[in-house]
């Protein structure tokens, strides 16, 4: 009996690790998240026929952050720099260095700030209110919070007040930007098993050698079933997500659709991956088109101010 139990345990463990090995054929690829306050974006749109036929999306940052000097003098600079960095990450919304009465202003206010140092423990509490306004119309007013606690027996390993504050600032700014603009993020994609002759594909993909994996797939002479097209779609999507190449995304779209037509419409993994892909495709397409329009504003401001993009991005 003991031998039988031992045998079954070995078999069970083997099956477990085999299953884990199969599920390990995954990669993480760059993607985009949709803005949470999408309805507010139309309020940011600005039309100027002398700059572009389409509406651009731009805001200017009020350099005076309310209550910043009363709390931590570094917060003002931290907030402004963080907003500049994160909002221009995708350029879905650009920064207008000149502003104006007809422009959209971003006003920031420190609603709460508290830093405590109790020797082996430090903590920080930060609340920032972000307000978007066109003239007197404040069409978005939201407060975002960050709380942090760090402790260590070795005081030298604890972050300084400004280090903790910088982390808090980046956190609340990311919340704000995520409300009004697509943000870059990461998503998981899981491969289906590959047939004999394509063993190199998964290792290539895990090494981010997507081009090599795609070449191997395209040279394959065997049966091209649902799994084949699904895996190829993931590879094209992965490469396109890095280069943001719309032609590669169209190839990914074609292969996803081929996978769906060959039975993928019954496969939950394929359906879910296709849905996430569709959202990414739409967001990237919209972002790239909007950036082209916004670029016209940046060019106009350059000519007016004699400045470079680096001064306001």
C-alpha positions as CSV (number, residue, x, y, z in Angstrom):
1,X,0.0,0.0,0.0
2,X,2.8,2.4,0.9
3,X,4.4,1.8,-2.5
4,X,1.2,2.5,-4.3
5,X,0.7,5.7,-2.3
6,X,4.3,6.8,-3.1
7,X,3.8,6.0,-6.7
8,X,0.5,8.1,-6.9
9,X,2.2,11.0,-5.1
10,X,5.1,11.0,-7.6
11,X,2.6,10.8,-10.5
12,X,0.6,13.7,-9.0
13,X,3.7,15.8,-8.5
14,X,4.8,15.1,-12.1
15,X,1.4,16.1,-13.5
16,X,1.4,19.3,-11.3
17,X,4.8,20.4,-12.6
18,X,3.8,19.6,-16.2
19,X,0.7,21.8,-15.8
20,X,2.8,24.5,-14.3
21,X,5.3,24.2,-17.2
22,X,2.4,24.6,-19.7
23,X,1.0,27.7,-18.0
24,X,4.5,29.2,-17.8
25,X,4.4,30.0,-21.6
26,X,3.5,33.6,-20.9
27,X,4.9,37.0,-21.7
28,X,4.3,40.5,-20.4
29,X,3.9,43.2,-23.0
30,X,3.4,46.9,-23.0
31,X,-0.2,48.1,-23.4
32,X,-2.4,51.1,-22.6
33,X,-5.2,51.8,-20.1
34,X,-8.2,53.9,-21.0
35,X,-8.8,57.2,-19.3
36,X,-11.3,56.8,-16.5
37,X,-12.9,60.3,-16.9
38,X,-13.3,59.9,-20.7
39,X,-16.4,62.1,-20.7
40,X,-14.3,65.0,-19.5
41,X,-11.9,64.8,-22.4
42,X,-14.2,66.7,-24.7
43,X,-13.9,69.7,-22.3
44,X,-10.2,69.8,-22.9
45,X,-10.6,69.9,-26.7
46,X,-9.6,73.2,-28.2
47,X,-10.3,74.2,-31.8
48,X,-8.1,76.7,-33.6
49,X,-8.4,76.7,-37.4
50,X,-5.2,78.6,-37.7
51,X,-3.3,75.7,-36.0
52,X,-5.2,72.6,-37.1
53,X,-8.4,71.4,-38.7
54,X,-9.0,69.1,-35.8
55,X,-9.3,69.8,-32.1
56,X,-6.1,69.5,-30.1
57,X,-5.9,68.5,-26.4
58,X,-3.7,70.7,-24.3
59,X,-3.4,72.2,-20.9
60,X,-1.1,74.7,-19.2
61,X,0.1,74.2,-15.6
62,X,-0.4,76.9,-13.0
63,X,3.1,77.2,-11.5
64,X,1.6,78.3,-8.1
65,X,0.6,75.2,-6.2
66,X,-1.7,76.3,-3.4
67,X,-0.4,75.5,0.2
68,X,2.8,74.0,-1.1
69,X,5.1,76.5,0.5
70,X,3.3,76.1,3.8
71,X,4.0,72.3,3.9
72,X,7.1,71.2,2.0
73,X,8.8,73.8,-0.3
74,X,9.8,70.9,-2.6
75,X,6.3,69.8,-3.3
76,X,5.6,72.5,-5.9
77,X,8.5,71.5,-8.1
78,X,7.8,67.8,-7.5
79,X,4.2,68.1,-8.6
80,X,4.9,70.2,-11.7
81,X,7.8,68.0,-12.8
82,X,5.8,64.8,-12.3
83,X,2.8,66.1,-14.3
84,X,5.0,67.1,-17.1
85,X,6.7,63.7,-17.2
86,X,3.6,61.6,-17.0
87,X,1.2,63.6,-19.2
88,X,3.7,63.7,-22.1
89,X,4.4,60.0,-21.8
90,X,1.9,59.3,-24.5
91,X,1.2,62.9,-25.7
92,X,-2.5,62.2,-25.9
93,X,-2.7,65.5,-24.1
94,X,0.1,68.0,-24.6
95,X,1.4,70.9,-22.6
96,X,0.8,74.5,-23.7
97,X,3.7,76.6,-22.4
98,X,1.8,79.9,-23.1
99,X,-1.7,79.2,-21.8
100,X,-4.2,81.9,-22.3
101,X,-7.8,82.8,-21.3
102,X,-9.2,80.3,-23.8
103,X,-6.9,77.5,-22.7
104,X,-7.4,74.8,-20.1
105,X,-5.6,75.4,-16.9
106,X,-4.4,72.8,-14.4
107,X,-4.5,74.1,-10.8
108,X,-3.1,72.1,-8.0
109,X,-3.6,72.5,-4.2
110,X,-2.1,70.6,-1.3
111,X,-5.2,69.6,0.7
112,X,-3.2,67.8,3.4
113,X,0.4,67.0,4.1
114,X,1.9,65.4,7.2
115,X,5.3,63.8,7.7
116,X,6.2,62.0,10.9
117,X,9.6,60.7,12.0
118,X,9.5,58.4,15.0
119,X,13.0,57.2,15.0
120,X,12.7,53.7,13.5
121,X,9.5,54.6,11.6
122,X,8.6,57.3,9.2
123,X,5.2,58.0,7.7
124,X,3.7,60.5,5.2
125,X,0.2,61.5,4.4
126,X,-0.5,63.5,1.2
127,X,-3.7,64.8,-0.4
128,X,-3.6,66.8,-3.6
129,X,-6.6,68.4,-5.3
130,X,-6.3,68.7,-9.1
131,X,-8.6,71.2,-10.9
132,X,-9.1,71.5,-14.6
133,X,-10.7,74.7,-15.7
134,X,-11.4,76.7,-18.8
135,X,-12.0,80.2,-17.5
136,X,-14.4,80.0,-14.6
137,X,-15.7,76.6,-15.7
138,X,-14.0,74.1,-13.3
139,X,-15.1,70.9,-15.2
140,X,-12.9,68.5,-13.2
141,X,-12.1,68.8,-9.5
142,X,-10.7,65.6,-7.8
143,X,-8.6,64.9,-4.8
144,X,-6.1,62.0,-4.7
145,X,-4.4,60.6,-1.7
146,X,-1.2,58.8,-0.9
147,X,-0.3,57.2,2.4
148,X,3.1,55.6,3.2
149,X,4.7,54.0,6.3
150,X,8.3,52.7,6.4
151,X,10.1,51.2,9.3
152,X,13.5,49.6,9.9
153,X,15.8,48.8,12.8
154,X,18.5,50.6,10.8
155,X,17.5,54.3,10.6
156,X,19.9,54.8,7.7
157,X,17.8,52.6,5.5
158,X,14.7,54.7,6.0
159,X,13.8,57.1,3.2
160,X,14.1,60.9,3.8
161,X,11.1,63.1,3.9
162,X,11.6,64.3,0.3
163,X,12.1,60.8,-0.9
164,X,8.9,59.7,0.6
165,X,7.2,62.9,-0.6
166,X,8.4,62.3,-4.2
167,X,6.9,58.8,-4.1
168,X,3.6,60.2,-2.9
169,X,3.6,62.9,-5.5
170,X,4.2,60.4,-8.3
171,X,1.3,58.2,-7.0
172,X,-1.3,61.0,-6.9
173,X,-0.2,62.4,-10.3
174,X,-0.5,59.0,-11.8
175,X,-4.1,58.7,-10.5
176,X,-4.9,62.1,-12.0
177,X,-3.3,61.4,-15.4
178,X,-5.1,58.0,-15.6
179,X,-8.4,59.9,-15.3
180,X,-7.8,62.1,-18.3
181,X,-5.3,60.3,-20.6
182,X,-4.4,56.8,-21.7
183,X,-1.4,55.5,-19.7
184,X,1.2,53.0,-20.6
185,X,0.9,49.8,-18.6
186,X,1.6,46.0,-19.0
187,X,-0.6,43.1,-19.7
188,X,-0.1,39.3,-19.7
189,X,-0.4,37.2,-22.8
190,X,-0.5,33.4,-22.6
191,X,0.6,31.1,-25.5
192,X,-1.1,27.9,-26.5
193,X,1.1,24.8,-27.0
194,X,3.3,24.8,-30.1
195,X,3.7,21.8,-32.4
196,X,6.9,20.0,-33.3
197,X,9.1,22.3,-35.4
198,X,8.1,25.4,-33.5
199,X,9.8,24.6,-30.1
200,X,12.0,27.7,-30.5
201,X,9.1,30.1,-30.5
202,X,8.4,30.3,-26.8
203,X,12.1,30.7,-25.7
204,X,12.4,33.4,-28.3
205,X,9.3,35.2,-27.0
206,X,10.5,35.0,-23.4
207,X,13.8,36.6,-24.5
208,X,11.8,39.3,-26.3
209,X,13.2,38.2,-29.6
210,X,9.7,38.6,-31.2
211,X,11.1,39.1,-34.7
212,X,12.9,35.7,-34.5
213,X,9.8,34.0,-33.2
214,X,7.7,35.6,-36.0
215,X,10.2,34.4,-38.6
216,X,10.1,30.9,-37.2
217,X,6.3,30.9,-37.3
218,X,6.1,32.3,-40.9
219,X,8.6,29.5,-42.1
220,X,6.4,26.8,-40.5
221,X,5.0,24.3,-43.1
222,X,2.8,22.3,-40.8
223,X,-0.9,22.7,-40.1
224,X,-1.9,26.3,-39.3
225,X,-4.8,25.9,-36.9
226,X,-6.4,28.2,-34.4
227,X,-3.5,27.9,-31.9
228,X,-1.0,28.8,-34.7
229,X,-2.8,32.0,-35.6
230,X,-3.4,32.9,-32.0
231,X,0.3,32.5,-31.1
232,X,1.3,34.5,-34.1
233,X,-1.1,37.2,-33.2
234,X,0.4,37.5,-29.8
235,X,3.9,37.8,-31.3
236,X,2.9,40.5,-33.7
237,X,1.1,42.3,-30.8
238,X,4.2,42.0,-28.6
239,X,6.5,43.5,-31.2
240,X,4.0,46.2,-32.1
241,X,3.5,47.1,-28.5
242,X,7.2,47.9,-28.2
243,X,7.6,49.8,-31.5
244,X,4.0,51.2,-31.6
245,X,4.0,50.2,-35.2
246,X,0.4,50.3,-36.5
247,X,1.2,48.0,-39.5
248,X,2.4,45.3,-37.1
249,X,-0.8,45.8,-35.1
250,X,-2.9,45.2,-38.2
251,X,-1.0,42.0,-38.8
252,X,-1.8,41.0,-35.2
253,X,-5.4,41.9,-35.8
254,X,-5.6,39.7,-38.9
255,X,-4.1,36.7,-37.1
256,X,-6.5,37.2,-34.1
257,X,-9.4,37.2,-36.5
258,X,-8.0,34.1,-38.2
259,X,-7.8,32.3,-34.8
260,X,-11.4,33.3,-34.1
261,X,-12.6,32.0,-37.4
262,X,-10.8,28.7,-36.8
263,X,-12.6,27.9,-33.6
264,X,-11.2,30.6,-31.3
265,X,-14.7,32.0,-30.7
266,X,-15.2,29.0,-28.4
267,X,-11.9,29.4,-26.6
268,X,-12.0,31.7,-23.5
269,X,-8.3,32.4,-23.6
270,X,-8.5,33.5,-27.3
271,X,-11.6,35.6,-26.7
272,X,-10.2,37.4,-23.7
273,X,-6.8,38.1,-25.4
274,X,-8.6,39.4,-28.5
275,X,-10.8,41.7,-26.3
276,X,-7.7,43.2,-24.6
277,X,-6.0,43.5,-27.9
278,X,-8.9,45.4,-29.4
279,X,-8.8,47.9,-26.6
280,X,-5.1,48.4,-26.9
281,X,-5.4,48.8,-30.7
282,X,-8.1,51.4,-30.3
283,X,-6.3,53.4,-27.6
284,X,-3.0,53.4,-29.5
285,X,-4.6,54.4,-32.7
286,X,-6.5,57.3,-31.0
287,X,-3.4,58.4,-29.1
288,X,-1.2,58.5,-32.2
289,X,-3.8,60.4,-34.2
290,X,-4.3,62.9,-31.4
291,X,-0.5,63.3,-31.0
292,X,-0.3,64.4,-34.6
293,X,-2.9,67.1,-34.0
294,X,-1.2,68.2,-30.8
295,X,2.1,68.4,-32.6
296,X,0.7,71.2,-34.7
297,X,0.1,73.2,-31.5
298,X,3.6,72.5,-30.2
299,X,5.0,73.7,-33.6
300,X,2.9,76.8,-33.3
301,X,4.1,77.5,-29.8
302,X,7.7,76.9,-30.8
303,X,7.4,79.5,-33.5
304,X,5.8,82.0,-31.1
305,X,8.2,81.5,-28.2
306,X,11.3,80.5,-30.0
307,X,11.6,77.4,-27.7
308,X,12.0,73.7,-28.0
309,X,9.7,70.9,-27.0
310,X,12.1,70.1,-24.1
311,X,11.0,73.3,-22.3
312,X,7.5,72.2,-21.8
313,X,7.7,68.4,-22.1
